[in-house]
Amino acid sequence: MTQRKHFNLGDRVKMKKKHPCGSYIWEITRMGADIKIKCCGCARVVMLPRSKFEKSMVKVEEPPENPS
């Protein structure tokens, strides 16, 4: 049994393959049966089936710390 990766709306995730603009980082903008992600390099929007997204995602990026 494989371990399920946990991600939420608004998370930034690293994908296995590089986008043509050169970025590996994408932001999740919609979740459901399909996942809508936006490239953090060029703002291109792509929709993927959840199963394909989970196979292609490497990890959830840690949010930068806010100095408050």
C-alpha positions in Angstrom: 0.0 0.0 0.0 1.4 3.4 -1.0 1.4 6.3 1.4 -1.0 9.1 0.4 0.4 12.5 -0.1 -1.4 15.3 1.8 -2.0 18.6 0.1 -4.5 21.5 0.5 -5.9 24.3 -1.5 -3.4 27.1 -1.9 -0.3 24.8 -1.2 2.7 25.2 -3.4 3.9 21.8 -4.7 7.0 20.6 -6.5 6.3 18.4 -9.6 8.6 15.7 -11.1 8.9 17.3 -14.5 10.0 20.9 -15.2 7.5 23.2 -17.0 8.8 24.7 -20.3 9.3 28.0 -18.5 11.8 26.3 -16.2 9.8 26.2 -13.0 9.0 23.0 -10.9 6.8 24.8 -8.4 3.0 25.0 -8.9 0.2 26.4 -6.7 -3.1 24.4 -6.2 -6.0 26.6 -7.1 -8.9 24.1 -7.3 -9.5 20.6 -5.8 -12.0 17.9 -6.6 -11.9 14.9 -8.9 -9.6 17.1 -11.0 -6.8 19.3 -9.6 -6.2 22.8 -11.1 -2.7 24.1 -10.7 -1.0 27.4 -11.6 2.7 27.6 -12.6 4.6 29.9 -10.2 7.0 30.8 -13.0 4.7 31.9 -15.8 1.2 31.7 -14.3 0.0 29.0 -16.8 -3.1 27.1 -15.5 -3.4 23.4 -16.0 -6.1 20.8 -14.9 -5.0 17.2 -14.1 -7.0 14.2 -12.9 -6.3 13.7 -9.2 -4.6 10.3 -9.9 -2.1 11.8 -12.4 -1.5 14.8 -10.1 -0.7 12.6 -7.1 1.8 10.5 -9.2 3.5 13.6 -10.6 3.8 15.6 -7.3 7.1 15.2 -5.4 6.4 17.2 -2.3 4.5 20.1 -0.7 6.8 23.1 -0.4 7.2 24.7 3.0 5.6 28.2 3.1 8.2 31.0 3.8 8.2 32.1 7.4 6.6 35.5 8.1 8.6 37.7 10.5 5.9 39.1 12.8 
